[in-house]
């Protein structure tokens, strides 16, 4: 019997958005090999929606979310976390500053996605990107993917607005049904441009494109919520090597 | 524009089980009237699976979960919660003791379900019950429903094992696909016995019977996760009466 639960809390800095933070906790539990409650990873989710909008800060001079995120990570540290996960891609524009503000290891969502591409058998190739305007404009994925041997296919500004941001805003406004079509259209365009896989590189997008509908899209998808959950589970396994055998 | 987020945290004592705790956070966000992240309820989910099994404690002399639950509620109180929700029906067998251990209001999941029956237009009638053996054996729902003018239809011990516990254990073991059939069969039997509605009175059961499949069952269902989420949202609305008009 494996038991991650002897470890301390996984601290989750959520609320960016709240549906994505909760979906991360759900997928974490769903992807954890466990036969009973007591074998799951103890998790502390601070799903605080008051963190100022990350995209607005970068694209439109909005309030800086960094002090709120640092406050959140330190809250989780004080509460007993041993590891931090941040289920928001755009927040990773401040990754270095957040990681410097805590003594805890902080999972990196972009690296988690690249690890997930490898798990799916993609060690090179052309990766289509979906995400917020800020994430794509500032090259968050491009930088990491290109450094690790991938090419990127990036939507232009109008496509980001029409396919990514329209879908993301629908999820943030609790209109999940309206979120699917623009995301699916965006994925189809990236596929037509030669993508071998598409990254759902904003944590709202996995909610826009439910698992059940993904096979119909005819392309490999990697999902930044699931990828981050898998990275957290792998970290707990690595911390408890005797469990690796049992799992 | 409404904004629940000026309030303090909703503290969620989760982990019983972890999938149910996370699903509660997800449904809370999904059911909250909100157009943007910043309008959601700040939530602190302590999804700690180390709490000893509630059913075992009541039915088989297992370790008493009460000290763990009290510790969890006090943790949430120290962390800044203003209200407590416990997305586990069986845990409510200890409701009085938990509520006495904190100065915070603690939502009562059984009352939330009864309020949800009324929201659905059912002010009396025969209510079929699904839940853990401990919840049903100790009359948790029966006591509250009968005091408020309902009749109860309760599965016998063999039915509880075959239809409720089989489904609950499948969810706790992350086998959601295997969880549907026994729950659906149990609901059909309660319907055949004359139930006007069926209560999914264990927080694993809403995961066994996904929203999309419910209309096919041909009977009114109330879901203890959604009911508790609605009760939490109503509490935040009541605390901010100026928002009630806007919502």
Contacts between the chains, C-beta under 8 A, distances in Angstrom:
chain1	res1	chain2	res2	distance
A	5	B	49	5.4
A	5	B	50	5.2
A	9	B	48	7.7
A	15	B	37	6.6
A	15	B	40	7.3
A	15	B	42	7.2
A	16	B	37	6.6
A	17	B	29	7.7
A	17	B	37	4.2
A	17	B	40	7.4
A	18	B	25	7.9
A	18	B	29	4.2
A	18	B	32	7.9
A	18	B	37	6.3
A	18	B	40	4.2
A	18	B	41	7.8
A	18	B	43	7.2
A	19	B	26	6.7
A	19	B	29	4.5
A	19	B	30	6.5
A	21	B	25	7.3
A	21	B	29	8.0
A	22	B	22	6.2
A	22	B	25	3.7
A	22	B	26	3.9
A	22	B	28	7.3
A	22	B	29	5.4
A	22	B	43	8.0
A	22	B	45	7.7
A	23	B	26	5.9
A	25	B	18	7.9
A	25	B	21	7.3
A	25	B	22	3.7
A	25	B	25	6.0
A	25	B	26	7.8
A	25	B	45	6.5
A	25	B	47	6.0
A	26	B	19	6.7
A	26	B	22	3.9
A	26	B	23	5.9
A	26	B	25	7.8
A	26	B	26	5.6
A	28	B	22	7.3
A	29	B	17	7.7
A	29	B	18	4.2
A	29	B	19	4.5
A	29	B	21	7.9
A	29	B	22	5.4
A	29	B	47	7.5
A	29	B	174	7.6
A	30	B	19	6.4
A	30	B	174	6.0
A	30	B	176	7.7
A	32	B	18	7.9
A	32	B	174	7.3
A	33	B	174	7.8
A	34	B	173	7.2
A	34	B	174	6.1
A	35	B	172	7.6
A	35	B	173	4.8
A	36	B	53	7.8
A	36	B	172	5.7
A	36	B	173	7.0
A	37	B	15	6.6
A	37	B	16	6.6
A	37	B	17	4.2
A	37	B	18	6.3
A	37	B	49	4.5
A	37	B	51	7.6
A	37	B	53	6.9
A	37	B	172	5.8
A	38	B	49	5.5
A	38	B	50	6.3
A	38	B	52	7.9
A	38	B	53	7.5
A	39	B	49	7.2
A	40	B	15	7.4
A	40	B	17	7.4
A	40	B	18	4.2
A	40	B	47	7.8
A	40	B	49	4.0
A	41	B	18	7.8
A	41	B	49	7.8
A	42	B	15	7.2
A	42	B	47	7.1
A	42	B	48	4.7
A	42	B	49	6.3
A	42	B	50	6.2
A	43	B	18	7.1
A	43	B	22	8.0
A	43	B	45	7.4
A	43	B	47	4.3
A	43	B	48	7.6
A	44	B	44	7.5
A	44	B	45	7.3
A	44	B	46	5.7
A	44	B	47	7.3
A	45	B	22	7.7
A	45	B	25	6.5
A	45	B	43	7.4
A	45	B	44	7.3
A	45	B	45	4.1
A	45	B	47	6.5
A	46	B	44	5.7
A	47	B	25	6.0
A	47	B	29	7.5
A	47	B	40	7.8
A	47	B	42	7.1
A	47	B	43	4.3
A	47	B	44	7.3
A	47	B	45	6.5
A	48	B	9	7.8
A	48	B	42	4.7
A	48	B	43	7.6
A	49	B	5	5.4
A	49	B	37	4.5
A	49	B	38	5.5
A	49	B	39	7.1
A	49	B	40	4.0
A	49	B	41	7.8
A	49	B	42	6.3
A	50	B	5	5.1
A	50	B	38	6.3
A	50	B	42	6.2
A	51	B	37	7.6
A	52	B	38	7.9
A	53	B	36	7.8
A	53	B	37	6.9
A	53	B	38	7.5
A	75	B	79	7.6
A	79	B	75	7.6
A	79	B	79	6.2
A	172	B	35	7.6
A	172	B	36	5.8
A	172	B	37	5.8
A	173	B	34	7.2
A	173	B	35	4.8
A	173	B	36	7.0
A	174	B	29	7.6
A	174	B	30	6.1
A	174	B	32	7.3
A	174	B	33	7.8
A	174	B	34	6.0
A	176	B	30	7.7
